Amino acid sequence: MLLPFVLTAIGFVMLYAGAEWLVKGSASLARRLGVSPVIIGLTVVAFGTSAPELVISIVSSLSGRSMIAVGNVVGSNICNTTLVLGAAAVILPVTTDRSVIRRDIPIMMGISLLLILLSANSFISRIEGIMLFAGIIAYILYNYRLWKTGAEGTLTPRASGEPAGTKNSGNPAIAYSGTRQGILIFAGIAFVVIGAQVLIESVVVIMEGFGVSEKFIGLTVVAVGTSLPELATSIVAALRKEMDISIGNLVGSNVFNILSVIGAAAAIRPIAIPGGFVESGMVIDYGVMILAGVVPWMLMRKDLTVGRPGGVLLLFIYAGYIGYLVQTG
């Protein structure tokens, strides 16, 4: 019984290392092209830190474990906007741009509501999965267009003569050679893929050995494990006062999780919710996901900041949710 625990630890380490390399390589490449920190946080970093969720949900879908595929995304989104944001805010108050309140969080909430509508019949079809995945392409193009036009909340394209890779915040940008960028990106993808496979198999063996349901596995252990990249990235970004990357990473990651992760998983194999959307209790988990998005939005409406008291509140919400899962799981 010891081997599954060892493999679980190895899987988590590979997931974290792979996502870290993927983020570093992608962020370096994007900054060399002159992309703003806001766009990096909402797209490149968000995609990199969502890679574990993407791979695990696809693997789960292919193996017929649909509740892990869905639970992973819902649990990870809850974790991102409560545990991760809460921990980052407790360490250092997280401040963001007004556009996050006016545009990015409402987009995230709208997509979350769309997922509820698609799941209401306890089934996400292949067509619906393709529709969701098409949404992530539209989301990326939308953010790219905002950057190109210098819209509110993004930095305008670098001025003529400004060196690529320079950040407008005045801090030195990550600067890797093209070769190192490629190595980081490809090594990151490889570690994420392999780590996800190792993690999902070992955790399922352990939890099923204790008679735990797939829903509980996906919403807790796997969700927290795949949120470790977001946690590390957001805390480091907060400590370095890269607030746009910190909050952008979390908001963007939640959008990527729903559109690309569930979209890809359902496109490969339609996702059924065993026992029904309401009867299985997933409707409550979806409701908590919505609440976990509304609370940070309310905290930031006045001064655009999630302070330490707000961070503690978010951590209490997550602790309460885990307590609920333990009681019902």
BALOBA-1460 file (C-alpha; in Angstrom, 3 decimals):
// residues 329
<rec num="1" residu="m" x="0.000" y="0.000" z="0.000"/>
<rec num="2" residu="l" x="3.049" y="2.254" z="0.366"/>
<rec num="3" residu="l" x="3.709" y="2.404" z="-3.387"/>
<rec num="4" residu="p" x="0.566" y="4.443" z="-4.267"/>
<rec num="5" residu="f" x="1.533" y="7.066" z="-1.675"/>
<rec num="6" residu="v" x="5.051" y="7.308" z="-3.098"/>
<rec num="7" residu="l" x="3.655" y="7.598" z="-6.628"/>
<rec num="8" residu="t" x="1.216" y="10.285" z="-5.458"/>
<rec num="9" residu="a" x="4.091" y="12.358" z="-4.073"/>
<rec num="10" residu="i" x="6.068" y="11.866" z="-7.283"/>
<rec num="11" residu="g" x="3.028" y="12.875" z="-9.352"/>
<rec num="12" residu="f" x="2.536" y="16.095" z="-7.376"/>
<rec num="13" residu="v" x="6.228" y="17.000" z="-7.701"/>
<rec num="14" residu="m" x="6.189" y="16.373" z="-11.454"/>
<rec num="15" residu="l" x="2.992" y="18.392" z="-11.866"/>
<rec num="16" residu="y" x="4.410" y="21.316" z="-9.951"/>
<rec num="17" residu="a" x="7.819" y="21.251" z="-11.650"/>
<rec num="18" residu="g" x="6.305" y="20.816" z="-15.100"/>
<rec num="19" residu="a" x="3.819" y="23.664" z="-14.659"/>
<rec num="20" residu="e" x="6.557" y="25.886" z="-13.220"/>
<rec num="21" residu="w" x="8.831" y="25.294" z="-16.217"/>
<rec num="22" residu="l" x="5.940" y="25.761" z="-18.622"/>
<rec num="23" residu="v" x="4.988" y="29.067" z="-17.030"/>
<rec num="24" residu="k" x="8.567" y="30.351" z="-16.942"/>
<rec num="25" residu="g" x="9.242" y="29.451" z="-20.558"/>
<rec num="26" residu="s" x="5.920" y="30.769" z="-21.842"/>
<rec num="27" residu="a" x="6.073" y="33.991" z="-19.812"/>
<rec num="28" residu="s" x="9.625" y="34.644" z="-20.995"/>
<rec num="29" residu="l" x="8.628" y="34.125" z="-24.613"/>
<rec num="30" residu="a" x="5.565" y="36.358" z="-24.256"/>
<rec num="31" residu="r" x="7.550" y="39.158" z="-22.639"/>
<rec num="32" residu="r" x="10.180" y="39.037" z="-25.327"/>
<rec num="33" residu="l" x="7.304" y="39.787" z="-27.693"/>
<rec num="34" residu="g" x="6.258" y="42.751" z="-25.539"/>
<rec num="35" residu="v" x="3.012" y="41.355" z="-24.099"/>
<rec num="36" residu="s" x="1.731" y="43.108" z="-20.949"/>
<rec num="37" residu="p" x="1.633" y="41.518" z="-17.458"/>
<rec num="38" residu="v" x="-2.186" y="41.590" z="-17.470"/>
<rec num="39" residu="i" x="-2.370" y="39.556" z="-20.657"/>
<rec num="40" residu="i" x="0.376" y="37.237" z="-19.405"/>
<rec num="41" residu="g" x="-1.602" y="36.570" z="-16.236"/>
<rec num="42" residu="l" x="-4.938" y="36.043" z="-17.990"/>
<rec num="43" residu="t" x="-3.617" y="33.881" z="-20.795"/>
<rec num="44" residu="v" x="-0.057" y="32.501" z="-20.798"/>
<rec num="45" residu="v" x="0.350" y="31.979" z="-17.041"/>
<rec num="46" residu="a" x="-3.293" y="30.911" z="-16.643"/>
<rec num="47" residu="f" x="-2.918" y="28.323" z="-19.407"/>
<rec num="48" residu="g" x="0.351" y="27.046" z="-17.968"/>
<rec num="49" residu="t" x="-1.036" y="26.613" z="-14.456"/>
<rec num="50" residu="s" x="-4.234" y="25.045" z="-15.844"/>
<rec num="51" residu="a" x="-2.272" y="22.417" z="-17.762"/>
<rec num="52" residu="p" x="-2.475" y="19.886" z="-14.880"/>
<rec num="53" residu="e" x="-6.274" y="20.231" z="-14.712"/>
<rec num="54" residu="l" x="-6.461" y="19.841" z="-18.490"/>
<rec num="55" residu="v" x="-4.422" y="16.653" z="-18.602"/>
<rec num="56" residu="i" x="-6.008" y="15.062" z="-15.526"/>
<rec num="57" residu="s" x="-9.551" y="15.747" z="-16.742"/>
<rec num="58" residu="i" x="-8.786" y="14.365" z="-20.197"/>
<rec num="59" residu="v" x="-7.173" y="11.261" z="-18.689"/>
<rec num="60" residu="s" x="-10.142" y="10.860" z="-16.339"/>
<rec num="61" residu="s" x="-12.603" y="11.262" z="-19.197"/>
<rec num="62" residu="l" x="-10.799" y="8.692" z="-21.331"/>
<rec num="63" residu="s" x="-10.822" y="6.215" z="-18.439"/>
<rec num="64" residu="g" x="-14.535" y="6.781" z="-17.824"/>
<rec num="65" residu="r" x="-14.106" y="8.621" z="-14.498"/>
<rec num="66" residu="s" x="-16.306" y="11.566" z="-15.426"/>
<rec num="67" residu="m" x="-16.897" y="12.763" z="-11.865"/>
<rec num="68" residu="i" x="-13.162" y="13.281" z="-11.384"/>
<rec num="69" residu="a" x="-13.013" y="15.241" z="-14.651"/>
<rec num="70" residu="v" x="-15.831" y="17.584" z="-13.585"/>
<rec num="71" residu="g" x="-15.036" y="17.591" z="-9.883"/>
<rec num="72" residu="n" x="-11.410" y="18.458" z="-10.627"/>
<rec num="73" residu="v" x="-12.427" y="21.639" z="-12.440"/>
<rec num="74" residu="v" x="-15.139" y="22.733" z="-9.999"/>
<rec num="75" residu="g" x="-12.952" y="21.967" z="-6.986"/>
<rec num="76" residu="s" x="-9.928" y="23.662" z="-8.539"/>
<rec num="77" residu="n" x="-11.903" y="26.824" z="-9.326"/>
<rec num="78" residu="i" x="-13.177" y="26.961" z="-5.745"/>
<rec num="79" residu="c" x="-9.643" y="26.388" z="-4.490"/>
<rec num="80" residu="n" x="-8.230" y="29.134" z="-6.733"/>
<rec num="81" residu="t" x="-10.566" y="31.903" z="-5.553"/>
<rec num="82" residu="t" x="-10.622" y="30.924" z="-1.869"/>
<rec num="83" residu="l" x="-7.539" y="28.988" z="-0.745"/>
<rec num="84" residu="v" x="-5.044" y="30.380" z="-3.280"/>
<rec num="85" residu="l" x="-6.252" y="34.004" z="-3.322"/>
<rec num="86" residu="g" x="-6.850" y="33.893" z="0.424"/>
<rec num="87" residu="a" x="-3.336" y="32.630" z="1.152"/>
<rec num="88" residu="a" x="-1.773" y="35.219" z="-1.176"/>
<rec num="89" residu="a" x="-3.794" y="38.043" z="0.436"/>
<rec num="90" residu="v" x="-2.845" y="36.973" z="3.963"/>
<rec num="91" residu="i" x="0.838" y="37.109" z="2.993"/>
<rec num="92" residu="l" x="0.492" y="40.433" z="1.177"/>
<rec num="93" residu="p" x="-2.743" y="42.298" z="0.271"/>
<rec num="94" residu="v" x="-3.539" y="41.675" z="-3.397"/>
<rec num="95" residu="t" x="-4.384" y="44.751" z="-5.472"/>
<rec num="96" residu="t" x="-5.645" y="44.595" z="-9.020"/>
<rec num="97" residu="d" x="-6.730" y="46.815" z="-11.897"/>
<rec num="98" residu="r" x="-10.288" y="48.141" z="-12.146"/>
<rec num="99" residu="s" x="-10.754" y="46.246" z="-15.419"/>
<rec num="100" residu="v" x="-10.605" y="42.979" z="-13.461"/>
<rec num="101" residu="i" x="-13.705" y="44.089" z="-11.543"/>
<rec num="102" residu="r" x="-15.515" y="45.509" z="-14.547"/>
<rec num="103" residu="r" x="-14.600" y="42.901" z="-17.144"/>
<rec num="104" residu="d" x="-12.564" y="39.839" z="-16.194"/>
<rec num="105" residu="i" x="-14.378" y="38.559" z="-13.079"/>
<rec num="106" residu="p" x="-17.820" y="39.107" z="-14.712"/>
<rec num="107" residu="i" x="-16.594" y="37.071" z="-17.706"/>
<rec num="108" residu="m" x="-15.476" y="34.314" z="-15.324"/>
<rec num="109" residu="m" x="-18.846" y="34.371" z="-13.564"/>
<rec num="110" residu="g" x="-20.756" y="34.294" z="-16.846"/>
<rec num="111" residu="i" x="-18.811" y="31.239" z="-17.988"/>
<rec num="112" residu="s" x="-19.453" y="29.562" z="-14.621"/>
<rec num="113" residu="l" x="-23.195" y="30.151" z="-15.040"/>
<rec num="114" residu="l" x="-22.984" y="28.717" z="-18.559"/>
<rec num="115" residu="l" x="-21.440" y="25.543" z="-17.127"/>
<rec num="116" residu="i" x="-24.359" y="25.247" z="-14.706"/>
<rec num="117" residu="l" x="-26.832" y="25.501" z="-17.584"/>
<rec num="118" residu="l" x="-24.972" y="22.864" z="-19.603"/>
<rec num="119" residu="s" x="-24.789" y="20.520" z="-16.595"/>
<rec num="120" residu="a" x="-28.429" y="20.926" z="-15.518"/>
<rec num="121" residu="n" x="-29.487" y="17.847" z="-17.506"/>
<rec num="122" residu="s" x="-26.674" y="15.802" z="-15.873"/>
<rec num="123" residu="f" x="-24.889" y="15.455" z="-19.205"/>
<rec num="124" residu="i" x="-22.326" y="17.507" z="-21.138"/>
<rec num="125" residu="s" x="-22.403" y="16.382" z="-24.756"/>
<rec num="126" residu="r" x="-19.588" y="16.310" z="-27.271"/>
<rec num="127" residu="i" x="-21.112" y="19.249" z="-29.143"/>
<rec num="128" residu="e" x="-21.287" y="21.257" z="-25.919"/>
<rec num="129" residu="g" x="-17.670" y="20.346" z="-25.207"/>
<rec num="130" residu="i" x="-16.594" y="21.591" z="-28.622"/>
<rec num="131" residu="m" x="-18.574" y="24.786" z="-28.022"/>
<rec num="132" residu="l" x="-16.782" y="25.332" z="-24.707"/>
<rec num="133" residu="f" x="-13.378" y="24.718" z="-26.247"/>
<rec num="134" residu="a" x="-14.156" y="27.160" z="-29.046"/>
<rec num="135" residu="g" x="-14.863" y="29.653" z="-26.270"/>
<rec num="136" residu="i" x="-11.277" y="29.520" z="-25.007"/>
<rec num="137" residu="i" x="-10.000" y="30.360" z="-28.473"/>
<rec num="138" residu="a" x="-12.363" y="33.347" z="-28.562"/>
<rec num="139" residu="y" x="-11.206" y="34.351" z="-25.073"/>
<rec num="140" residu="i" x="-7.534" y="34.342" z="-26.110"/>
<rec num="141" residu="l" x="-8.271" y="36.343" z="-29.247"/>
<rec num="142" residu="y" x="-10.350" y="38.795" z="-27.192"/>
<rec num="143" residu="n" x="-7.493" y="39.444" z="-24.766"/>
<rec num="144" residu="y" x="-5.005" y="39.758" z="-27.609"/>
<rec num="145" residu="r" x="-7.247" y="42.348" z="-29.262"/>
<rec num="146" residu="l" x="-7.513" y="44.288" z="-25.982"/>
<rec num="147" residu="w" x="-3.738" y="44.378" z="-25.720"/>
<rec num="148" residu="k" x="-3.278" y="45.456" z="-29.342"/>
<rec num="149" residu="t" x="-5.761" y="48.298" z="-28.920"/>
<rec num="150" residu="g" x="-4.375" y="49.342" z="-25.524"/>
<rec num="151" residu="a" x="-7.744" y="48.888" z="-23.794"/>
<rec num="152" residu="e" x="-8.231" y="49.656" z="-20.111"/>
<rec num="153" residu="g" x="-6.510" y="47.190" z="-17.847"/>
<rec num="154" residu="t" x="-3.860" y="46.234" z="-20.395"/>
<rec num="155" residu="l" x="-0.605" y="47.851" z="-21.288"/>
<rec num="156" residu="t" x="-0.299" y="49.267" z="-24.744"/>
<rec num="157" residu="p" x="2.123" y="47.605" z="-27.142"/>
<rec num="158" residu="r" x="5.678" y="48.692" z="-26.444"/>
<rec num="159" residu="a" x="6.694" y="51.983" z="-27.943"/>
<rec num="160" residu="s" x="9.072" y="52.125" z="-30.837"/>
<rec num="161" residu="g" x="12.588" y="51.588" z="-29.580"/>
<rec num="162" residu="e" x="11.555" y="49.925" z="-26.304"/>
<rec num="163" residu="p" x="13.345" y="46.593" z="-26.036"/>
<rec num="164" residu="a" x="11.295" y="43.435" z="-26.195"/>
<rec num="165" residu="g" x="10.839" y="41.741" z="-22.857"/>
<rec num="166" residu="t" x="10.718" y="45.003" z="-20.930"/>
<rec num="167" residu="k" x="7.983" y="45.293" z="-18.370"/>
<rec num="168" residu="n" x="6.191" y="48.540" z="-17.912"/>
<rec num="169" residu="s" x="6.288" y="48.097" z="-14.154"/>
<rec num="170" residu="g" x="9.960" y="48.910" z="-14.198"/>
<rec num="171" residu="n" x="11.099" y="45.499" z="-12.948"/>
<rec num="172" residu="p" x="13.424" y="43.419" z="-15.110"/>
<rec num="173" residu="a" x="11.566" y="40.853" z="-17.170"/>
<rec num="174" residu="i" x="12.396" y="37.174" z="-17.251"/>
<rec num="175" residu="a" x="14.944" y="36.830" z="-20.038"/>
<rec num="176" residu="y" x="15.821" y="33.365" z="-21.320"/>
<rec num="177" residu="s" x="17.392" y="32.483" z="-24.636"/>
<rec num="178" residu="g" x="15.139" y="31.069" z="-27.331"/>
<rec num="179" residu="t" x="16.674" y="27.615" z="-26.809"/>
<rec num="180" residu="r" x="16.052" y="27.670" z="-23.074"/>
<rec num="181" residu="q" x="12.508" y="28.882" z="-23.589"/>
<rec num="182" residu="g" x="11.828" y="25.923" z="-25.866"/>
<rec num="183" residu="i" x="13.382" y="23.456" z="-23.418"/>
<rec num="184" residu="l" x="11.359" y="24.844" z="-20.506"/>
<rec num="185" residu="i" x="8.088" y="24.706" z="-22.458"/>
<rec num="186" residu="f" x="8.530" y="21.181" z="-23.847"/>
<rec num="187" residu="a" x="9.955" y="19.759" z="-20.607"/>
<rec num="188" residu="g" x="7.087" y="21.374" z="-18.712"/>
<rec num="189" residu="i" x="4.476" y="19.784" z="-20.966"/>
<rec num="190" residu="a" x="6.153" y="16.367" z="-20.666"/>
<rec num="191" residu="f" x="6.315" y="16.520" z="-16.862"/>
<rec num="192" residu="v" x="2.715" y="17.716" z="-16.602"/>
<rec num="193" residu="v" x="1.434" y="14.896" z="-18.817"/>
<rec num="194" residu="i" x="3.407" y="12.147" z="-17.075"/>
<rec num="195" residu="g" x="2.827" y="13.585" z="-13.600"/>
<rec num="196" residu="a" x="-0.912" y="13.792" z="-14.217"/>
<rec num="197" residu="q" x="-1.075" y="10.156" z="-15.268"/>
<rec num="198" residu="v" x="0.906" y="9.019" z="-12.219"/>
<rec num="199" residu="l" x="-1.150" y="11.198" z="-9.860"/>
<rec num="200" residu="i" x="-4.597" y="10.233" z="-11.084"/>
<rec num="201" residu="e" x="-3.924" y="6.505" z="-10.937"/>
<rec num="202" residu="s" x="-2.247" y="6.509" z="-7.524"/>
<rec num="203" residu="v" x="-4.785" y="8.821" z="-5.852"/>
<rec num="204" residu="v" x="-7.723" y="6.817" z="-7.183"/>
<rec num="205" residu="v" x="-6.187" y="3.601" z="-5.850"/>
<rec num="206" residu="i" x="-5.629" y="5.158" z="-2.408"/>
<rec num="207" residu="m" x="-9.017" y="6.842" z="-2.060"/>
<rec num="208" residu="e" x="-11.030" y="3.951" z="-3.471"/>
<rec num="209" residu="g" x="-9.207" y="1.706" z="-1.030"/>
<rec num="210" residu="f" x="-10.827" y="3.765" z="1.716"/>
<rec num="211" residu="g" x="-14.231" y="3.627" z="0.012"/>
<rec num="212" residu="v" x="-14.209" y="7.317" z="-0.978"/>
<rec num="213" residu="s" x="-16.383" y="8.452" z="-3.902"/>
<rec num="214" residu="e" x="-14.988" y="9.757" z="-7.199"/>
<rec num="215" residu="k" x="-16.773" y="13.060" z="-6.593"/>
<rec num="216" residu="f" x="-14.939" y="13.618" z="-3.288"/>
<rec num="217" residu="i" x="-11.610" y="12.616" z="-4.865"/>
<rec num="218" residu="g" x="-11.997" y="15.103" z="-7.705"/>
<rec num="219" residu="l" x="-13.289" y="17.965" z="-5.550"/>
<rec num="220" residu="t" x="-10.593" y="17.727" z="-2.877"/>
<rec num="221" residu="v" x="-7.341" y="15.806" z="-3.333"/>
<rec num="222" residu="v" x="-6.971" y="16.167" z="-7.096"/>
<rec num="223" residu="a" x="-8.360" y="19.728" z="-7.142"/>
<rec num="224" residu="v" x="-5.928" y="20.957" z="-4.484"/>
<rec num="225" residu="g" x="-3.035" y="19.111" z="-6.085"/>
<rec num="226" residu="t" x="-3.643" y="20.638" z="-9.490"/>
<rec num="227" residu="s" x="-4.056" y="24.087" z="-7.909"/>
<rec num="228" residu="l" x="-0.544" y="24.011" z="-6.451"/>
<rec num="229" residu="p" x="0.900" y="25.743" z="-9.564"/>
<rec num="230" residu="e" x="-1.655" y="28.563" z="-9.169"/>
<rec num="231" residu="l" x="-0.850" y="28.772" z="-5.459"/>
<rec num="232" residu="a" x="2.898" y="29.012" z="-6.000"/>
<rec num="233" residu="t" x="2.590" y="31.397" z="-8.941"/>
<rec num="234" residu="s" x="0.148" y="33.730" z="-7.185"/>
<rec num="235" residu="i" x="2.133" y="33.868" z="-3.941"/>
<rec num="236" residu="v" x="5.394" y="34.543" z="-5.780"/>
<rec num="237" residu="a" x="3.690" y="37.160" z="-7.964"/>
<rec num="238" residu="a" x="2.203" y="38.832" z="-4.875"/>
<rec num="239" residu="l" x="5.552" y="38.869" z="-3.089"/>
<rec num="240" residu="r" x="7.136" y="40.460" z="-6.145"/>
<rec num="241" residu="k" x="4.229" y="42.920" z="-6.297"/>
<rec num="242" residu="e" x="3.222" y="41.645" z="-9.741"/>
<rec num="243" residu="m" x="-0.441" y="42.005" z="-8.816"/>
<rec num="244" residu="d" x="-1.731" y="41.849" z="-12.389"/>
<rec num="245" residu="i" x="-0.112" y="38.453" z="-12.838"/>
<rec num="246" residu="s" x="-1.333" y="37.214" z="-9.439"/>
<rec num="247" residu="i" x="-5.053" y="37.962" z="-9.790"/>
<rec num="248" residu="g" x="-4.988" y="37.557" z="-13.571"/>
<rec num="249" residu="n" x="-3.553" y="34.081" z="-13.136"/>
<rec num="250" residu="l" x="-6.435" y="33.013" z="-10.896"/>
<rec num="251" residu="v" x="-9.234" y="34.564" z="-12.952"/>
<rec num="252" residu="g" x="-7.751" y="33.382" z="-16.222"/>
<rec num="253" residu="s" x="-7.096" y="29.911" z="-14.840"/>
<rec num="254" residu="n" x="-10.746" y="29.530" z="-13.818"/>
<rec num="255" residu="v" x="-11.844" y="30.539" z="-17.306"/>
<rec num="256" residu="f" x="-9.373" y="28.114" z="-18.886"/>
<rec num="257" residu="n" x="-10.506" y="25.327" z="-16.545"/>
<rec num="258" residu="i" x="-14.125" y="25.524" z="-17.639"/>
<rec num="259" residu="l" x="-13.674" y="26.282" z="-21.321"/>
<rec num="260" residu="s" x="-10.607" y="24.263" z="-22.257"/>
<rec num="261" residu="v" x="-10.498" y="21.548" z="-19.587"/>
<rec num="262" residu="i" x="-14.160" y="20.520" z="-19.476"/>
<rec num="263" residu="g" x="-14.508" y="21.422" z="-23.149"/>
<rec num="264" residu="a" x="-11.674" y="19.111" z="-24.219"/>
<rec num="265" residu="a" x="-12.764" y="16.305" z="-21.881"/>
<rec num="266" residu="a" x="-16.376" y="16.400" z="-23.139"/>
<rec num="267" residu="a" x="-15.288" y="16.684" z="-26.771"/>
<rec num="268" residu="i" x="-13.280" y="13.481" z="-26.373"/>
<rec num="269" residu="r" x="-15.977" y="11.639" z="-24.446"/>
<rec num="270" residu="p" x="-19.358" y="13.086" z="-23.368"/>
<rec num="271" residu="i" x="-19.476" y="13.619" z="-19.609"/>
<rec num="272" residu="a" x="-22.327" y="12.158" z="-17.582"/>
<rec num="273" residu="i" x="-22.935" y="13.131" z="-13.950"/>
<rec num="274" residu="p" x="-23.803" y="9.867" z="-12.174"/>
<rec num="275" residu="g" x="-26.856" y="10.112" z="-9.954"/>
<rec num="276" residu="g" x="-27.986" y="13.372" z="-11.513"/>
<rec num="277" residu="f" x="-26.855" y="16.993" z="-11.213"/>
<rec num="278" residu="v" x="-29.130" y="17.752" z="-8.256"/>
<rec num="279" residu="e" x="-29.317" y="14.318" z="-6.651"/>
<rec num="280" residu="s" x="-25.532" y="13.843" z="-6.585"/>
<rec num="281" residu="g" x="-25.058" y="17.161" z="-4.783"/>
<rec num="282" residu="m" x="-23.047" y="18.700" z="-7.622"/>
<rec num="283" residu="v" x="-25.528" y="21.595" z="-7.722"/>
<rec num="284" residu="i" x="-24.223" y="22.637" z="-4.288"/>
<rec num="285" residu="d" x="-20.603" y="22.385" z="-5.449"/>
<rec num="286" residu="y" x="-21.423" y="24.554" z="-8.466"/>
<rec num="287" residu="g" x="-23.141" y="27.023" z="-6.132"/>
<rec num="288" residu="v" x="-20.026" y="27.226" z="-3.949"/>
<rec num="289" residu="m" x="-17.976" y="27.849" z="-7.102"/>
<rec num="290" residu="i" x="-20.198" y="30.823" z="-7.936"/>
<rec num="291" residu="l" x="-19.983" y="32.115" z="-4.351"/>
<rec num="292" residu="a" x="-16.198" y="31.756" z="-4.432"/>
<rec num="293" residu="g" x="-16.156" y="34.130" z="-7.412"/>
<rec num="294" residu="v" x="-18.651" y="36.645" z="-6.031"/>
<rec num="295" residu="v" x="-16.896" y="37.150" z="-2.672"/>
<rec num="296" residu="p" x="-13.531" y="38.359" z="-4.100"/>
<rec num="297" residu="w" x="-15.433" y="40.596" z="-6.528"/>
<rec num="298" residu="m" x="-17.309" y="42.189" z="-3.626"/>
<rec num="299" residu="l" x="-14.120" y="42.565" z="-1.573"/>
<rec num="300" residu="m" x="-12.354" y="44.372" z="-4.426"/>
<rec num="301" residu="r" x="-15.181" y="46.634" z="-5.589"/>
<rec num="302" residu="k" x="-14.296" y="49.512" z="-3.260"/>
<rec num="303" residu="d" x="-10.491" y="49.788" z="-3.244"/>
<rec num="304" residu="l" x="-9.503" y="47.058" z="-5.753"/>
<rec num="305" residu="t" x="-7.749" y="45.155" z="-2.964"/>
<rec num="306" residu="v" x="-8.213" y="41.889" z="-1.120"/>
<rec num="307" residu="g" x="-6.656" y="42.703" z="2.259"/>
<rec num="308" residu="r" x="-5.604" y="40.330" z="5.001"/>
<rec num="309" residu="p" x="-9.097" y="40.237" z="6.632"/>
<rec num="310" residu="g" x="-10.562" y="39.377" z="3.227"/>
<rec num="311" residu="g" x="-7.907" y="36.711" z="2.768"/>
<rec num="312" residu="v" x="-8.837" y="35.156" z="6.123"/>
<rec num="313" residu="l" x="-12.513" y="35.198" z="5.101"/>
<rec num="314" residu="l" x="-11.708" y="33.357" z="1.864"/>
<rec num="315" residu="l" x="-9.686" y="30.751" z="3.769"/>
<rec num="316" residu="f" x="-12.608" y="30.226" z="6.161"/>
<rec num="317" residu="i" x="-14.943" y="29.709" z="3.193"/>
<rec num="318" residu="y" x="-12.654" y="27.036" z="1.792"/>
<rec num="319" residu="a" x="-12.288" y="25.360" z="5.199"/>
<rec num="320" residu="g" x="-16.076" y="25.347" z="5.569"/>
<rec num="321" residu="y" x="-16.480" y="23.786" z="2.118"/>
<rec num="322" residu="i" x="-13.974" y="21.043" z="2.912"/>
<rec num="323" residu="g" x="-15.835" y="20.399" z="6.160"/>
<rec num="324" residu="y" x="-19.064" y="20.027" z="4.178"/>
<rec num="325" residu="l" x="-17.408" y="17.549" z="1.795"/>
<rec num="326" residu="v" x="-16.053" y="15.495" z="4.674"/>
<rec num="327" residu="q" x="-19.528" y="15.314" z="6.211"/>
<rec num="328" residu="t" x="-21.245" y="14.343" z="2.951"/>
<rec num="329" residu="g" x="-18.435" y="12.475" z="1.171"/>
